[in-house]
């Protein structure tokens, strides 16, 4: 008999949870703006494994700046 495969679901903290079952974890270094801790009904908050501040800032980058930087590197 095979064991059931665990399922990981990813959701935004601002969206309503699909169901109450499961283990709910927040993975972010910063607490989401405008959200009360008691409203999230979390089981854990993993700040340590969240993306670094540098990576978070890069992810919100401006594409024009990125392409400019790549063009400069080709010279």
Phi, psi and omega in degrees: 000130182272150179280147177292143179280128179294147180244134176248125177249137180251133181215155175283144181293336181277348179272152176292141178294143180290324179209166181270350183277160179100174180257117186261126183229136173261127177243093179195146180284332183249145176287137181298137181295138174075011182244127178277142182302320182290339180284337183278334180054052182274152173266333181199160177227110182260088178288324189294332183259003179287159178302149179294163177301320180298316179293320178299318180293320179295320182299331178265028185289168176262121182304323180298319178294321180296314180294324177298316180296321179293319179298320181295326181287341182279350184283000000 
